[in-house]
Amino acid sequence: MAVIGTFKPSRQGGWEGTIRTLAIERKVRLVPNDDRVSETAPAFRLMMGWQRIGDAWEARFEGRNPRDYLRVRIDDPWCPIVAALFENAEGNSAQLVWSRPLS
């Protein structure tokens, strides 16, 4: 697993930070989705400036140490990315973690 982003809470709600991969290095924001029409709708919109580049859904890891996180999908035309945003225990930062799909 690789940490591809670091985030801090945003004053407007949600998160703001930077995503860094081989192809991307951008400041982005996770903005709460205020017009969710169903429980399966994304909880957050991933924004780069005013452009939506992905979405995030609330999820829960039910393993040995249960933990809430955000499942993030980045819509990159060359390499779509699915990652997980894990908040630290204090709630003052979060890391975006990517795991290479098994082939």
GIKAGI-V521734 format. One record per pair of residues at least 24 apart in sequence whose ideal C-beta (glycine too) atoms are under 8 Angstrom apart, sorted by the first residue. I is the first residue (numbers start at 1). J is the second residue. If there is no record, write none. Layout:
{{I & J} {I & J}}
This chain:
{{1 & 97} {1 & 98} {1 & 99} {2 & 97} {2 & 98} {2 & 99} {3 & 95} {3 & 96} {3 & 97} {4 & 81} {4 & 83} {4 & 96} {4 & 97} {4 & 98} {5 & 83} {5 & 85} {5 & 95} {5 & 96} {6 & 93} {6 & 94} {6 & 95} {6 & 96} {7 & 85} {7 & 93} {7 & 94} {7 & 95} {7 & 96} {8 & 92} {8 & 93} {8 & 94} {9 & 91} {9 & 92} {14 & 44} {15 & 44} {15 & 85} {15 & 94} {17 & 94} {17 & 96} {19 & 74} {19 & 96} {21 & 79} {21 & 81} {21 & 98} {23 & 76} {23 & 78} {23 & 79} {24 & 74} {24 & 76} {28 & 53} {30 & 56} {30 & 70} {30 & 72} {30 & 85} {43 & 70} {44 & 70} {46 & 72} {46 & 73} {46 & 74} {56 & 85} {59 & 84} {72 & 96}}
